[in-house]
Amino acid sequence: MGEPSLNKSPSEISSERRLDSWKEIALYLQRDVTTVQRWEKQEGMPVHRHLHHKRGSVYALSSELDAWRQSRKLRFEEEPEAKWEGRAEVNGQEAIFRRGRYWVVLSSAAAVLAALVTIAYVATRSRPGDASRAKIRSLAVLPLQNLSGDPAQDYVADGMTEELIGRLSRIHGLRVISRTSSMHFKNTQLSVPEIAKMLAVDAIVEGSLVREGNQIRVHAQLIRAATDEHIWAGEYQRDYQSILEVQEEVARNIVEQIELNLTPQERASLEFKGPVDPAAYENYLKGRYYFSQRTEDALHKSIASFQQAITSAPGYAPAYSGLAEAYAMLGFRGGLASKDALAGAKKAALKAIELDSSLAEPHASLAFIAETYDWDWPAAEREYKQALELNPGYAQAHNWYAGYLTYIGRFDEGIAEAIRARELDPLSLPLNNALAGRLLAGGRYDEALRQVQKTLELDEHFAPAHQTLGWVYLHSGKQDEAIREFQRALELSGPADTDIQLDLGFALAVSGRNEEARRILEKLEQMHQQGVVPAASVAVLYGALGESSEAFAWLEKACAERDPQLVYLNAGRRFEPLRKDPRFGEFVRRVGLPN
């Protein structure tokens, strides 16, 4: 588009509202940014660009948008929504027929007649997923845009996005990109084909949400990735308390459009399970929002929100499931005594399953607890398999199961699970880094190095990737390089990160820099007294310094504390200096790992 019309009077121009960005235009039209960019490209929506031509430097005039919207509405917006579509090629031209309306693009009256005959046949036989088109077997749900004008409502849009991903990921035969990767495209200006190429998916779901008091309006659309073609769109205006019903309808409509053959269990997972107390659901969404941030403070807020949801609705299973995940994560990271955290996680997970046995997440939490706290390895594997049967697209469960397989020495299976987790969440830094760790534990050092380099290409400031690279260098005998990487990781993460401090101390010790290693050891011992550092960390550093008697005394403490780090006894290098000691096998036996 060029500059606005010069035929308007100064008073007309001054009275118009000028919208100075794609975001303002989208908010005015109550759609997401990607949609309005497509409307400009494909439907002639009037948008102007500034003379300096910087990317995204656009503006629009409200009067022009209003006029365009009215003309568009007169053309087709008021007509019935298409339920199916037939297409035919006649004389080299494409004819499209949709129930309630049709468009035919032909050059002669005779061709029109021929097209109508063909369309009548095709319309009764063809659907968007017929053999003439590639089947949709993978998709990504982009973050729903919060068009409420209130950033405080972001958690509602983000929460609904996550819930929609969760519903669709339960479908076997459909690869659904996990939340972490999808959230990379929040407020993006990339096109649908560009996003789809990055995520390697066949289709994209995008949409927007507007909340006004007790009312909510949701717009969603399914787009074929390669062609940027709309397959389906729907708009829902309901009371806010009906938001769960909207999620179910959107998920069901998407599945119908891509024509998957669902099992009875999968159909049941898409069914609306009835209304939930609005206050409970509000707190549940806040809990998921805080949980996604993964910091210690956010995890505590997440637990508080889930507990408030349970107070409002004691029978709401997802709130118990979220509580279990938050407790498990906090305990494993040391933000709460592992014994207390994992006991709380187990209680919440069991309650969630009692209320709703179709949920995968509490089974994954139980598996994680059985592995890291109970050391019940057969039970852990049963629960992981149950979780993945209920939700084959649950990336975190694949990642945790990969860890389980690594700890018990089934390295190749663990690597395969880690690859599957990364495929479901390709832009997740933790899952990319975890894959490098599984490769490293399996002795595939060159592949581990390439994978950690890929992770750093995603974000060179991601501290755990530098930590993993330090271990790659240690395995390669490059001790100075390893120390530099651990120091870099500590700079990025901050001096409070005791896990990276431990690895730096280990590298210093095995490099003969014992005095520096002992200074770190003293800090770790002090922090153990404060309940911050697990006993196994102190044992590891004593082992690296060659003081095995002290190391085994601290291992005894770790066993008494049910330290989650003991799952690493047979995997990785931390415990390597102690493995030749006859006493080590006794600890492996007590943890239940294979010798």
N, C-alpha and C positions, 0 to 999 in steps of 0.2 A: 504494500500500500504506500501511497505517497503522502504528501501533507494534506491536512483537512481542507475542505472546500473553501475557496476564497470568496464565495458568493454570500456568505453569512455576514450579517451586520455585527459591529463590535459588541452590541448589547447581547446578541444571541450567543456569541462565542463566550463572553464573560459569564453568562448564566449557566453554561454547561459545566458538568463535573468532569474533570480530567483525571484519568486513571493512569498513574505513572509507572506501572510495572505489570508483569504477567500476574503477579500475586493479587494486585488490586483489581485487575480485570476479572480474574477468576472469582474473587470474592463478590464483585458486583453481579456477576452472572450466576453465582452460587454453584459453581462447578470447580473441578480441580484444574491445575495449571496445564497438565498434559492435554486435557480435553479442549480447553480454549485455544491452545496452540494448534491442535488438529483442526478445529473449526476455522481458524484463519487460513490454514493451508488448503483445506479441502472444500470449505463451504463459503469462502469469501467474507468471513467476518472482518469488519473494518478495524485494522490496527495500523498505527503509524510508527515509523522509526525515526530516531533522531539522526541528525546529519553525520555525527561521528561514527555511526554504525557499530558501536560496541555491542557485544553479545548480550542479549536480553534487555537492551536499552530501548524500550518501546513505550508507547502510550496509546490510549484510546479515549474517545469522547463518548460520554454516556448517551447523548441523543442519537449518535450514529449506531451505537450498540442496541438501543431500544428499537430503532427502526429496522435494523437487521433482524433482531429477534422476532419482531412482529411478522416480518415477511417470511421468515423461516417457519414460524408457527402456522401461518396460513397455508404453507406448502405441505407440511406433513406432521407437525408435532402433535396436532389434535387427533390424528388418525389412530386407529387401534394399534397396540404394540404387536409387532410380528411374533408369531409363535414358531414359524418355520419358514424356510426360504428355499426356492428352487431356482436353478440357473441353467441356461442353455446357450450354446453358441450357434448363431444363425448368420450365415454369410460373413463369417469372420467377426461378427459383433456379439457382445454378451447381452443376453436378456435376463432380467431378474424379476422374479415373481415372489411376492410375500402376501400372506393372507391379509385381506383388507385393502391391498393396494398393489399396483405393479408399475414398474418403469420399463420401457422398452426403448433401446437406443438402436434405431435402424434407419436406413436411408431411403426406403421406398414403401408405399402402401402394400405392395405385394409381399415385401419382406415382413411387414407387420403381421399380415394374416398368417404367414408361415410360422412366425415366432409364436403367435398365440396358440396354435395347434401344438407346437413343441412344448411350450410352457405348461399347458394343461396336463401333459403327460409327466413332465419332469417334476412339477409341483407336487404331484401325488406320490412320486417315488423317491424324491431326493430330500436329504436333510443336510445340514452343514457338515456332518461328519461322514458323508458317503465316500465311496471308494475313489472318487475323483479328487479328493482332497487328502492331505496328510492328516493322520489321526493326531489328536492332541493327547499327549501322554505326559506332559510336564507343564507346569505353570508357576508363576510367581504372583503373589498378592502384594501390590505396592501399598505403602502406607496410605490409609484413607486421609484425605485432607480435612482438617478442621476448619470449616468456613463459618464458624459461629462468631468470629470476631473477638473471641476471648481465648487467649493462649492457655488459660487455666483449664480449658476443656480438652487439651491435647491428650490427656490420659484416656478420655473416652474414645477418641478416634484411634489411638494406638492400641487400646485394649480390644476394640472391635476388630482391628486388623489381625491381632494375634489370635483371637478366638476363631476368626474365619480361616486362618491358616491351619489352626488346630483341627477344625472340623474336616477340612479337605485333605489334610495329611493322613487321615485314617483310611483313606481309600486305597486299596491295593491296586497296583498297576498305574497309579498316578504319582509322579514325583512332584512334590510341592516344596518350593524353596522356603527355608526356615526364616523366622522373624529377623534374626540378626542380619542376614544378607539383604532381605527386603528393605529394612530400615535404612540402608545406605542410600536409598533413592527417595528419601523424604524431601519434598520440595525441589526435586531435581528438574533440570531443563533438558535432560537427555530424552530422545525419542523412544517410543516403544520398541522399535527394532534394535536400537542401540542397547537398551537395557536387556532385552531378550538374548542378544548375542553374548553379553557379559555373563548372564546367568545360565545360558544354554537351555532355554525353555521354549516351548511351542506357543504359549499364550501368556497373556498378562491380564490380571484383574486390577482395575483401578477404580477409584470412586471418591466420594466426599461425604461429609457428615455435617449437618447443621443442628445444633441444639438450641432451642429457645424455650426456656422455662421447662414445662413438662412435655413439650413436643420435640420430636426428633425427626429429621428428614435425611434419608440415606439414598444416595445415588451410586449405582455400581454398574460396571460394564466389563464384558469379556472381549478381548481383542486378540485376533490372530497375529502372532508376533512378526512373522516374515513379511506380511503384506500390510500391516497396520489396519486391518479390516475389522470392523465391529461385527461380532458374532451375536451378541446379546447385550441389552441394557435394561435396567429396571430402576424404578424410583419408588420409595416407600415413605409415607408420612404416617407416623404412629405416635401414641403416647410413649414417653420415655420408658415406662415399665415394660413395654413390648419389644424392647431392643433385642432380646434373645430370640424372639420369634422372627424378627427381621434377619438376624444372622442365619437362622435355619433356612429361611426362604431363599436368601442369596446363594448359600452353599448348594441347596437342592437345585436351583435353576441353573447354576454353573455345571453341575454334574449332568443334568439332563441335556444341556447343549453339547457337551463333549461325548455323550453317548457311551458311558461306561456301563458295563454289566456289573451291578452291585450284588453282593451277597446280602442275605437278610440282616446280618449283623451290621453291615455297612449302611444299609437303609435305616436301620434303627438308630445308628449314630448321628444321622442327619435329621432325625425327627425332633420336633419341638417338645421339650419335656415339661412344659408348663411354666407359668410365671414365677418370678423370684422377687422377693422383697426388694424394692428399688434401692433402699439404703444399703442392703447387703451387697447388691450387685455393684453399686458405686464404690464401696470399700474394696470389693474384690478387684475391680479394675485398677484402683489405686495400688493395691498389693502387687498386681502383675507389673504395673508401671515401675514401681520401685525395685522389684525383683530383677527386672531387665537391666538395671544399672550396675548390679553386682558389687558395689562398694559395701564396706562394712556398715556404714551409717544407713545406706539405702536398704540393706537387708533387714536391719532392725525396724525401719519404717514399714517395710513389706510385711513383716511378722505382725506388727501392730494393726495394720490395715486388714489382714486376713482374720485376725482375732475379732476385730470389730464386725466384720462380715458374718462371722459365725455367731456372734452375740445376737445380731439381728435376725439371722436365719440358721438355726442350729442344724437344719437338715440339708444345707446347701453343700453338696459334695465337692465341687471345684475349690471352694474356700479352704477346706481341709487339705486338698491336694496341694494347693499353693503354699499352705503353711508348712507342709512336709518338705517341699523343695527348699523353701527359704531356711528352715532349721538345718537341713542337711548341708546346704551350701555354707551357711555361717559356721557350723561346727567344723567342716573340713578346712575352712580358711583360717580357723583359729580365732574368730570373732566371738566365740562362746565356747566354754569348755566342751570338748567333743562328746564326753559322756552324757552331759545334760542335753546338748543340742540334738544328738542323734536319737536319744530316747524320746525327746519331744517329736522329732520327725517321724519316728516309727509309729507312735500313738496316733498322730494325725493321718498318716498314710493308711493305716488299718481302718480308721473311721471313714475315710473317703471311699475305700473299696466296699465297706459295708453299705454305704449309701448308694453307690453307683459302681458296679463291677465292670462297666465298660470303659472306665477311665484308664488310660495307659500310664499317666504320670505317677500316680501313687505306687504302681508296681515297680517303676524304675527307681523311685525313692527307696522302696523296700529292698530292692536289689543292692543299691548303693550302701544302705545301712548294713545289710547282711554281710557284705564284702568288707567294708571298712571298720565296722564296730563289732559285729557278732562273729566275724571270721567264719561264717557258714557258707562256704564256697558253692556247694551244690544248690542251696536255697537261692543264692545270688543269681546263678545261671538260670534257674527256673523263672525267677521274677523278671530278669532281663528279656528272656524269650517271650514271656507273657506280654510284657509291655510292647515289644516290637510286633507281636501278632495283632494286638489291639490297634497299634498306630505305627505302621511300617515307615512312616515319614518323620518319625520323632528323632531328629538329629542328635539331641543330647543323649538319648538312650543308646544310640549306636556308638557314640563317643565313650560313654561310661562302660559299655560292654567291651569296647576295644581295650580299655584299660584293664578290665577284669581278665580278658584273655591274655594280655601281656603279663600280668602279675603271675599267672599260673603256668607261664611258659609256652603258650600256644601262640607264638609270635606272628606267624603268617596269617592266622585267622584274625588276630588283633589288628594287623595292618589292613586287612580287607574291610573290617568294620570301620576303621578310622577313615578309609577312603570313601566309604558309603556316607559317613557323617559329613565329610567335606563336600561331597557331591550335593547333599541336601542343603548345605549352608556354605556355599563356595567362598563368600567374602568374610566369613567369621575368622577373625584373627586367632582366637583360642583353638578352634578346630583345625585350622591350618598348622598351627604350632604343635598341637597334639599329634597330628599325623607325623610330623618330623620326629617327635619323641618316640612314637611307636617304631618307626623305621630304625632309629638309633638303638633302641632296646633289642631289636631283632638282628642287629649286626649289619644292617644295610647302610653303611656309613656314607657312601657316595650319594645315595638317594636321599638320605637324611639331610645332607648338606644342600642339595638342590632344593629340597622342600623348604628348609628354613630360609633359604635365600628368596624363594617365592613369597614367603610370609613377610619378609622385610620389604619386598617390593610393594606389598599392599600398604605397609606402614613401617617405615624405618625407625619410628620412635616406639615401637611396641616392645616393652622391656622383656617379657617372657621369651620372645624370639631371640634376643641377644643372649639370654640365659641358656637357651637350647643350643645356640651356636657355640657357646663356651664349652658345653659338654661334647659337642662334635669335635672341637679342637683338642679337648683332653683325650678323647679316644684316639685321635691321630697323633698324639705325642707332642702337640704344639702347646706347651704349657703357658708360655708367655702370651700367646694369642688368646688362650682361654681366660687368663686373668684379666686381660684388657676387656674382653666381652662381658665378663661378670661385673667388672667395674662400670662399664657402660650401662649395663642393665640396672645397676644400683643407682646410677645418676638419674636414669629415666624414671625409675619406680619410686625413689626416695629412700632415705636411710632407715625408715621404719620397716622396710620389707626384710623380715628376718630370713625368709626362705632363700633370697638371693645372697644375703650375708653369709648364710651357711655354705652355699656353693663357692663363693669367693674364698671363704676360709678353707674349704676342702682343697681348692686349686693351689692356694698358697702353701698348704701343708705338704701336699704331694710334690710340690716344687722345691721343698727344702726351706721355705721362708717361714720357719716355725714361729718366730717371735711375732710376726704380723698375724699369723693364724691364731696364736694364743690370745691376742687381744680381742679377736672376734669371739673366741670360745668363752672368755670371761663375760662378755656382754650377753651371750646366749644363755649362760648359766644363771645370770642375774634375772634375765627376762623369763626364764622358766619359773623362778621363784614367784614372779608376778603373775604367773598363769598365762603368759603370752606365747612362749616358745615350747613346743612339745619336747618330751624327754628324748625321743629318737634323734632329734636334730643334734643334741649335745653328744649322744652316743656316736653319731656319724663323724663328728669332728675329732673326738678322741681317737676313733679308729684311724682316721687319716693321719693323725700325729703319731700313730704307732703305739698308743697307750691302751692296749686291749683290755686290761683288767678294769680300768675306768669305763671303757666303752661298754663292756658287758654289764657292769653295774647299772649304767644308765639304760641299757636295753631292758633290764629287769624292771626298772621304773616305767618304761614305755609300755611294757606288757600289762603292768598293774593299772595303768591309765587308759588302756585300750587305745593307744595312739594310732590314728589312721595311717601314719607314715609307715607302719610296719608292713603294709601290703607291698612295699617296694623291696622287701628283703631279697627276693630272687631276681629282681629286674633293675637294670641301671647300674651305675658305678658307685653310688653313695656308700653302699655296704660292702663293696668289693674288698677293701683291706681286711675285713673280718671274716670273709667266707672260708678261708683256709683253716681257721681255728676250729678245733673239734667241738667247742661249745656252741658254735653258730647253728649247727643242725638242730639243736634242741629248741632254739627259738623259732626256727622255721616250722618245726613240728607243732609247737604250741599255737602258732598262728594258723595252722592247718594247710599250709602250702606244700606242694610236692617237693621232695628233696632232690 
